[in-house]
Amino acid sequence: MNVTDSDKNFYKTFIKDFLPKKIFDIHTHIWRKSDRSGKFQTERTVSWPMLVADENPIEELIKTYKILLPDAEVTPLIFSNVPRDCDEFEKYNNYVSEVSQKRNIPGLIFSHPEWSAETLEQKIISGKFIGVKSYLSLSKPEIPVADITIFDFFPKHHLEVLDKLGMIMMLHIPRNLRLKDPVNLKQMLEIEKKYPNIKLIIAHVGRTYCKEDIGNAFDILSETKNMMFDFSANCNSYVFECLIKSIGTKRILFGTDMPILKMRTHRICESGKYINLVPKGLYGDVSNDPNMREVTGDEAEKITFFLYEELAAFFKAALKCNLTKNDLEDIFYKNAIKIINDATVNLRKIK
Ligand SMILES: [Zn+2]
């Protein structure tokens, strides 16, 4: 990874002085290329992330932190990339479990909605995971992608297990309307109400990458008490301001979504849709991807890392909302440590 003077300048100007020394990254993917089944890409997900990294072993993740955030001590919560078949489920989750135990780093299992409650529980306990991540592409293939709901990939019998064990649920919400989608909001509230012991994390602030994705979501969410929001892979400062104002500082978590955040991009919104501007040629042929656009010349040279864009946008919102150093320590470390510790204690209690 090549860090240019312009990157270093960006880091010094917009990040260094605001970033707490100890940080917890609640959203990272680790997996090894050698564990992949070598099959095609699933068609229900956007395609650009695979162009950034085809693997992210733990060593690579740790190296990335040292290069991009040289002044911070970073601990990750780890989980795999989306597994595409039984073999990958087994190998990817085993790798996360192994790394987690060897290095004393917390990990989540990637769950398949077809697993029975017993299977999920047994896998969580035997792998010493402290929660679960799943993904909409694992829902039944006959459901059109626009119709997938949260309970199609996090079925209720799984939520019962997570509630019983007091574990973390990392949720990337489905549906084209994103956070403002009424079905999403209804189900998020239902999880909070019916499964109070689940530590629910709404990833990427519910995919509100543009202000048009908000709708009346934050009015509704300001009534919630438990669910948390990570702002990984989001660099919309206006969205962050709304989030801070609506739910306060105790339920916001810093996350990156490594390795995608190593990408060089400047994200813009056009007519409510996000577009990643990238230096021409850096990520191969992106002409088929409506979320990607190549730029050249000066504009391309100024483009820094997605991670830096995310952090700078958050600190901009923090400044506008008058957040204190203590608030930032909560968001970047303490809020995460609290739920991680609770879930870890719960895991140890199971015998
Ligand atoms: Zn992710």
Residues whose N, C-alpha, C, O or C-beta is under 5 A from the ligand:
A	BS01	ZN	D257
